[in-house]
Structure formats: structure tokens, C-alpha cells
């Protein structure tokens, strides 16, 4: 049996391998379930947008239908993520998949008017951040040391790849079986995801007992405690701000390429952005030693903003694609923060900490993209992109001390965690880096 200590002992010299990570049966099941989940969600939102447009003829309602699944994320993240620690992970994940299955079956049956369809998706979407938090908090129970970081990287890669697959599959299904047929097939993906978790993931215990405050009260209380901790707060800001500010540049891609007279080129820039992120996670996650990866963290964060400054010159489509690809390669900076964030939060609040992280990311990216769109009403889109890069560089500079590895962080060989592939539950609360650096 490979122990976490023996595995971690080599972390400073070489990264974990995809083979070692995918050799863990529970991780394989969780990973496959996530892939099926992402494809199903993408197809569902695409089919719903088409269906609402067919029934109403309203472009506005169709657009609202497409983003409805994302709108309640912030609300659910602020009110319900305590469930990620109060419930057993497998029960929660399977229960959420079954809830999705029931809701998609209702949508596919055609019994609801468009307003009712949007309301149902909004209601179910409130629990999406709870599911995300549960999945992210379960990951370190399955993988230790650098294997955990590589596992996080694989989830990021899968998110982008399966969304592309979902769009392609959704478009094909809409042509073959129509929006209702696509929704019934999406219901099938919900069932598959639930079965993968039910029979592939062990029944891990809950992390925290229910509180007298109730779910909402406990969520608010723990969120306040997490944000009051200077180390946790600094690591949250470091993961929220530099990348989210660069996402603002993506928010004005369409008007930018329209100004070039290449409206169809928006897909090229979005693809370049996705490929840059994919390459960054693969290269940094697999080929760079963990200690060096963590030292590179602030420099990778800088890479997010520097190429984006070039948009002030209004480059053509080919140069713009290169700039986006290079900039988004820097998103791999989050890998250098993964283990430090895990070590900074108490084990019994881990689920809610990951829920707060993902909720903040979704909110920050949405606000940044919205502000970019507003600025693009009064200044050129290329200027807005350059301003987004400058804002990201400013945030990176302010957070530089938090982006750097903590001087007194635990040695790689001492990083806590369960044995990879052992199936053993975590033995205790993860340690935390030295708390002397209070700079957020």
C-alpha cells in the first residue's frame, strides 16, 4: 500500500502522474461522474434556450433560459453550502443527481409554461454550489499531496473539454431529436452520474454535525469565520481576483472582433482562450515539480495580465488569438495555491470553504464581465481588454505576498493527507502554513 508520506516524499522532485491519479478507483468514479454531469448540464441549458425561444419567440427569454442555471449560484453559495459538511458526500451527490433527473424529466414532459420552466431551473440551481463544494471537498480524501493538485487540474481540464463536447453533442441532438428529446437524454446522464457515484465512491462520513442555527445560519456563520481568517481570506482573494479580472476581457470578445470586421472570429478567440487554459493546467500540473510550481505562482498570475495589455493596439485576429492563449496559460497559477488553501482550512469546514471559493469565483467573473460590457459602451473594446489586464496586474501586485509560497510552509514530505488508493478516511485536521504573514 502506498502511504501519503511515501508518495509526498517525492513531491519536491517530481509531480504526480496521471496514471497514478487515475489508478484510484474512487477518483475515477468521481471524475467520470463529473464529466457526465458537465455534458448533461451543457446540453440541458442549450436545449432549454432553444425550447423557450420556440415557445415564446423572445430572444431575451431565450438568453435568460441559457443563463438561468448560473444565476442562483451566488444565492445558493451564500445560504446553503453548510450542507456540504453536514451531509455525507455520497448521499448529497447522488441526491442532487436525482433531483436534477426529476427536474429535467418535468422539463422534457412539456407540462410547464416557459416561466415555470425557468423557475424550476432556478430552484434546482440553488443546490449547484453545494454539489460543487461537496465534490471539491471530497477530492483530498481520495488523493494526497501532489496527486491532489493533479486531480484538481484534471477536473479543470474536464470542465472545459466536456463543455465543448456538450455544445457539439447538444447541437447534434437538437437536429436529430429536438429540444424535448435532448432533455430526455439529459435525464439519462443524470441517472448515469448518480450510479457512478453510488457504486464507485465509498460512503465517507459527514464532516460537521448539524447546528442549532440551521443550514442558512450555519452557512453565514462559517463564511464569516473563514473570511475573518487573514490566511484564508488572502488565499481566497488570490484565487478570485487576478483571473476574474482577465475574464472581463473575454466578456467583450464579440464586440472586439466585430470591430475588426470578423464577427465570426469570436469563436477563434474563445477557442484560443480555452486552449491556453488547457495547456497551462497540463504543463504545470504534469511536467513541473510541485515546489517549483508553487514558486512560479505569482509569475503565472502576472502572465494573465501582461499579454492582455497588447489589446490597446487593436491587434488583428491572429495576434489576438496568440495574446489570449498566452494570457490564459497563466490561469495555471491556481495549481500553486491548491495545497496551501487545503491546509489553511479546518477539515470540518472544508466543504463550505470550497463552496465559498467557487461562489466567489462565479460572482467575481460575472461582475467583471458585466463591468467590461458596460465600459465597452463608452470606450473601444480593445481598450477595455487592456484595462482588464492592467486591473489583473494591479491585483496580482497587491496580493504578491499571498501568492508566494509561505516561508514556513510544511515540507512536501510532511503534507497531510490519506493514502492514495488506500480508501482510508482522513485521520485528522489538515495543518496550516505559518500564520505570521497576515497580508491578504
C-alpha positions in Angstrom: 0.0 0.0 0.0 1.3 3.4 -0.9 1.3 5.8 2.0 0.7 9.5 1.7 4.1 10.2 3.3 6.0 8.0 0.9 4.2 9.5 -2.0 4.6 13.0 -0.8 8.3 12.4 -0.1 9.0 12.7 -3.8 6.7 15.7 -4.4 9.5 18.2 -4.3 11.4 16.3 -7.0 8.7 15.3 -9.5 5.0 15.8 -9.9 2.4 13.1 -9.6 1.4 11.2 -12.8 -2.0 10.9 -14.5 -1.6 7.2 -14.3 -1.2 7.2 -10.5 -4.2 9.6 -10.1 -6.5 7.7 -12.4 -5.5 4.4 -10.7 -7.5 5.4 -7.7 -10.9 3.7 -8.2 -13.0 6.3 -6.2 -11.3 9.2 -8.1 -12.1 7.5 -11.4 -15.8 7.2 -10.5 -16.0 10.8 -9.2 -14.2 12.1 -12.3 -16.4 10.2 -14.7 -19.5 11.4 -12.9 -18.3 15.0 -13.2 -17.7 14.6 -16.9 -21.2 13.1 -17.5 -22.6 15.9 -15.3 -21.0 18.7 -17.3 -22.1 17.3 -20.7 -25.6 16.8 -19.4 -25.8 20.4 -18.0 -24.5 21.9 -21.2 -27.0 20.0 -23.3 -29.8 20.9 -20.9 -29.2 24.7 -21.0 -28.8 24.7 -24.8 -32.0 22.7 -25.3 -33.9 24.9 -22.8 -32.8 28.1 -24.5 -34.0 26.7 -27.9 -37.2 25.4 -26.4 -38.1 28.7 -24.7 -37.4 30.6 -27.9 -39.6 28.2 -29.9 -42.4 28.7 -27.5 -42.1 32.5 -26.9 -40.2 33.9 -29.9 -38.4 36.1 -27.4 -34.6 36.4 -27.7 -34.4 37.9 -24.2 -36.2 35.0 -22.6 -34.1 32.6 -24.6 -30.9 34.2 -23.3 -32.3 34.1 -19.8 -33.1 30.5 -20.2 -29.5 29.8 -21.1 -28.0 31.6 -18.1 -30.7 30.6 -15.6 -28.7 27.7 -14.3 -25.9 30.1 -13.3 -27.9 32.9 -11.8 -28.8 31.2 -8.5 -25.2 30.1 -7.9 -24.3 33.1 -5.7 -27.5 32.7 -3.7 -27.0 29.1 -3.0 -23.4 29.6 -2.2 -24.2 32.2 0.4 -27.1 30.3 2.0 -26.8 26.6 1.6 -23.1 25.4 1.4 -23.1 24.3 5.1 -24.9 21.2 3.7 -21.6 20.2 2.1 -20.2 19.5 5.6 -23.4 18.4 7.3 -24.4 15.6 4.9 -22.4 12.6 3.8 -20.8 13.3 0.5 -22.1 10.3 -1.4 -25.7 10.9 -0.2 -25.6 14.6 -1.2 -24.1 14.0 -4.7 -26.5 11.2 -5.5 -29.4 13.1 -4.1 -28.5 16.1 -6.3 -28.3 14.0 -9.4 -31.7 12.5 -8.7 -33.1 16.0 -8.1 -31.7 17.0 -11.5 -33.2 13.9 -13.1 -36.6 14.7 -11.7 -36.5 18.4 -12.8 -35.2 17.5 -16.3 -38.0 14.9 -16.7 -40.5 17.6 -15.8 -39.0 20.0 -18.4 -38.9 17.3 -21.0 -42.6 16.4 -20.4 -43.6 19.9 -21.6 -46.2 20.4 -18.8 -44.8 23.7 -17.6 -45.1 27.1 -19.3 -41.8 29.0 -20.1 -42.0 30.9 -16.8 -42.5 27.7 -14.9 -39.5 26.1 -16.7 -37.2 29.0 -15.8 -38.4 28.9 -12.2 -37.8 25.2 -11.8 -34.2 25.5 -13.2 -33.6 28.5 -10.8 -34.8 26.4 -7.8 -32.7 23.4 -8.6 -29.7 25.6 -9.4 -29.6 26.8 -5.8 -28.1 23.5 -4.8 -25.4 23.5 -7.6 -22.8 25.2 -5.4 -23.5 22.7 -2.7 -22.7 19.8 -5.1 -19.6 21.6 -6.3 -18.4 22.2 -2.8 -19.0 18.6 -1.8 -17.1 17.2 -4.8 -14.1 19.5 -4.3 -14.0 18.8 -0.6 -14.1 15.0 -1.2 -11.1 15.1 -3.5 -8.4 15.4 -0.8 -10.0 12.4 0.9 -9.1 10.4 -2.2 -5.8 11.9 -3.2 -2.8 13.1 -1.2 0.0 15.6 -1.8 0.7 16.4 -5.4 -1.8 13.8 -6.6 -4.5 16.1 -5.1 -3.2 19.0 -7.1 -3.1 17.0 -10.3 -6.6 15.7 -9.6 -7.8 19.3 -9.3 -6.1 20.1 -12.6 -7.9 17.2 -14.3 -11.2 18.5 -13.1 -10.4 21.9 -14.6 -9.4 20.3 -17.9 -12.5 18.1 -17.9 -14.8 21.2 -17.3 -13.5 22.9 -20.5 -13.4 19.7 -22.6 -16.8 18.4 -21.6 -18.5 21.8 -22.2 -17.1 21.8 -25.8 -18.4 18.2 -26.1 -21.7 19.2 -24.6 -22.2 22.1 -27.2 -21.3 19.7 -30.1 -23.5 16.9 -28.7 -26.3 19.4 -27.9 -26.3 20.8 -31.4 -26.4 17.3 -32.9 -29.2 16.2 -30.6 -31.3 19.3 -31.3 -31.1 18.5 -35.0 -31.9 14.8 -34.6 -34.4 14.6 -31.7 -35.4 18.2 -31.0 -35.2 20.0 -27.6 -37.6 17.7 -25.8 -35.6 14.6 -26.9 -32.4 16.2 -25.9 -33.8 16.9 -22.5 -34.9 13.3 -22.1 -31.4 12.2 -23.0 -30.0 14.7 -20.4 -32.2 13.0 -17.8 -30.3 9.8 -18.7 -27.0 11.5 -18.0 -28.3 12.4 -14.5 -29.0 8.8 -13.9 -25.6 7.7 -15.1 -23.9 10.3 -12.9 -25.8 9.1 -9.9 -25.0 5.4 -10.5 -21.3 6.2 -10.9 -21.1 7.9 -7.5 -23.4 5.5 -5.7 -21.4 2.4 -6.8 -18.0 3.9 -7.3 -17.5 6.2 -4.3 -17.3 5.0 -0.7 -19.7 6.3 1.9 -17.5 8.9 3.5 -18.7 10.4 6.8 -20.0 13.9 7.2 -17.5 16.5 8.4 -19.7 18.5 10.8 -22.7 17.9 13.0 -25.9 19.9 12.3 -26.0 23.2 14.1 -28.9 24.7 16.1 -28.6 27.7 13.8 -29.9 25.7 10.8 -28.4 25.5 7.4 -28.6 29.2 6.5 -27.4 30.4 9.9 -24.5 27.9 9.9 -23.5 28.9 6.3 -23.4 32.6 7.2 -21.5 32.0 10.5 -18.8 29.8 8.9 -18.5 32.1 5.9 -17.8 35.0 8.3 -15.3 32.9 10.2 -13.5 31.9 7.0 -13.3 35.4 5.8 -12.2 36.7 9.2 -9.1 34.4 9.0 -6.4 36.5 7.3 -4.7 33.5 5.8 -7.9 32.0 4.3 -9.1 35.4 3.2 -5.8 36.2 1.4 -5.8 32.8 -0.4 -9.5 33.3 -1.4 -8.7 36.8 -2.8 -5.6 35.4 -4.6 -7.8 32.8 -6.3 -10.7 35.2 -7.0 -9.2 38.4 -8.4 -6.3 38.1 -10.9 -8.1 35.5 -13.1 -11.6 37.0 -12.8 -10.3 40.4 -13.9 -8.9 38.9 -17.0 -12.2 37.1 -17.7 -13.6 40.6 -18.2 -11.5 40.8 -21.4 -13.4 37.7 -22.7 -16.6 39.5 -22.0 -16.0 41.9 -24.9 -14.6 39.5 -27.4 -17.7 39.7 -29.6 -17.7 43.5 -30.0 -13.9 43.4 -30.4 -14.0 41.0 -33.4 -17.0 42.8 -34.8 -14.9 46.0 -34.9 -12.3 44.0 -36.9 -15.0 43.1 -39.4 -14.5 39.5 -38.4 -17.6 38.8 -36.3 -17.3 35.0 -37.0 -13.8 35.2 -35.4 -15.2 35.3 -31.9 -15.1 31.5 -31.8 -11.4 31.6 -32.6 -10.6 33.8 -29.6 -12.8 31.8 -27.3 -11.0 28.6 -28.5 -7.6 30.2 -28.0 -8.6 31.2 -24.5 -9.7 27.6 -23.7 -6.6 26.1 -25.3 -4.4 28.3 -23.2 -6.0 27.3 -20.0 -5.9 23.6 -21.0 -2.2 23.8 -21.9 -1.4 25.6 -18.7 -3.0 23.0 -16.5 -1.5 20.1 -18.3 2.1 21.6 -18.4 2.2 22.9 -14.9 0.3 20.0 -13.4 2.2 17.2 -15.0 5.6 18.5 -16.1 6.6 21.0 -13.4 7.8 19.8 -9.9 5.5 20.8 -7.1 8.0 23.1 -5.3 8.9 24.9 -8.5 5.2 25.2 -9.4 4.4 26.9 -6.2 7.4 29.3 -6.6 6.1 30.2 -10.1 2.6 31.0 -8.8 2.9 34.9 -8.6 4.7 35.0 -12.0 2.0 32.9 -13.7 -0.6 35.3 -12.2 1.4 38.2 -13.8 1.2 36.3 -17.1 -2.6 36.7 -17.0 -2.4 40.5 -17.3 0.7 41.3 -19.4 -0.4 39.9 -22.8 -3.8 41.5 -22.4 -2.2 44.9 -22.4 -1.4 44.4 -26.1 -5.1 44.8 -27.0 -4.8 48.6 -26.6 -3.1 48.5 -30.0 -6.1 46.7 -31.6 -4.3 43.6 -33.0 -5.7 41.5 -35.8 -7.4 38.2 -35.2 -4.3 36.0 -35.4 -2.3 38.1 -33.0 -5.3 38.5 -30.7 -5.6 34.7 -30.5 -2.0 34.4 -29.5 -2.4 37.0 -26.8 -5.4 35.3 -25.4 -3.7 31.9 -25.5 -0.6 33.1 -23.7 -2.6 35.1 -21.1 -4.9 32.2 -20.2 -1.9 29.9 -19.8 -1.4 31.9 -16.6 -4.6 30.5 -15.1 -2.4 27.6 -14.1 -1.3 29.8 -11.2 -4.2 28.3 -9.2 -2.4 25.0 -9.0 0.3 26.6 -6.9 -2.3 27.6 -4.3 -4.3 24.4 -4.2 -2.4 22.6 -1.4 -1.9 25.8 0.7 -5.7 26.5 0.6 -6.5 22.9 1.6 -4.1 23.2 4.5 -5.4 26.6 5.6 -9.0 25.5 6.3 -10.2 23.2 9.1 -11.2 19.8 7.9 -14.7 20.1 9.4 -15.3 23.3 7.3 -13.6 22.1 4.2 -16.8 21.7 2.2 -18.0 25.2 3.0 -14.6 26.6 2.3 -14.6 25.2 -1.2 -18.2 26.4 -1.6 -17.1 29.9 -0.7 -14.2 29.7 -3.1 -16.4 28.6 -6.1 -19.1 31.0 -5.3 -16.7 33.9 -5.1 -15.1 32.9 -8.4 -18.5 32.7 -10.2 -19.6 36.0 -8.7 -16.3 37.8 -9.4 -16.2 36.6 -13.0 -19.8 37.6 -13.6 -19.3 41.1 -12.1 -16.1 41.6 -14.1 -17.6 40.6 -17.4 -20.6 42.8 -16.7 -18.4 45.8 -15.9 -16.4 45.2 -19.0 -19.6 45.2 -21.1 -20.6 48.5 -19.5 -17.3 50.1 -20.2 -17.4 48.9 -23.8 -20.4 51.1 -24.3 -18.2 54.2 -24.0 -14.7 53.1 -24.9 -13.2 50.8 -27.5 -13.4 47.1 -26.7 -9.6 46.8 -27.1 -9.1 49.5 -24.5 -11.4 47.6 -22.2 -9.4 44.5 -22.6 -6.2 46.3 -21.9 -7.8 47.9 -18.8 -8.8 44.4 -17.6 -5.2 43.3 -18.0 -4.0 46.3 -16.0 -6.5 45.6 -13.3 -5.3 42.0 -13.1 -1.7 43.1 -12.8 -2.7 45.5 -10.0 -4.5 42.8 -8.1 -1.5 40.5 -8.5 0.8 43.2 -7.2 -1.3 43.8 -4.2 -1.6 40.0 -3.5 2.0 39.2 -4.3 3.0 38.2 -0.7 0.0 35.9 -0.6 0.7 34.4 -4.0 4.2 33.5 -2.9 4.7 30.2 -1.0 4.7 30.8 2.7 8.3 30.7 4.0 7.4 28.4 6.9 5.0 26.2 5.0 5.3 22.4 5.8 7.8 20.5 3.9 6.4 18.5 1.0 7.1 15.2 2.8 5.1 16.4 5.8 1.9 17.4 3.9 -1.0 15.7 5.5 -3.5 13.5 3.6 -4.8 10.0 3.3 -3.0 7.2 1.5 -3.6 7.4 -2.3 -5.7 4.4 -3.3 -5.9 3.2 0.3 -9.6 4.0 0.9 -8.6 5.2 4.4 -10.6 8.2 5.7 -8.6 11.3 6.7 -7.0 10.9 10.1 -7.3 14.5 11.3 -7.5 18.1 10.5 -5.0 19.3 7.9 -2.2 21.5 9.2 -1.8 25.1 8.1 1.1 27.2 6.9 2.8 29.6 9.3 0.3 32.4 10.2 2.9 35.2 10.6 2.2 36.7 7.2 -1.1 38.5 7.7 -1.1 40.4 4.4 -4.2 39.4 2.4 
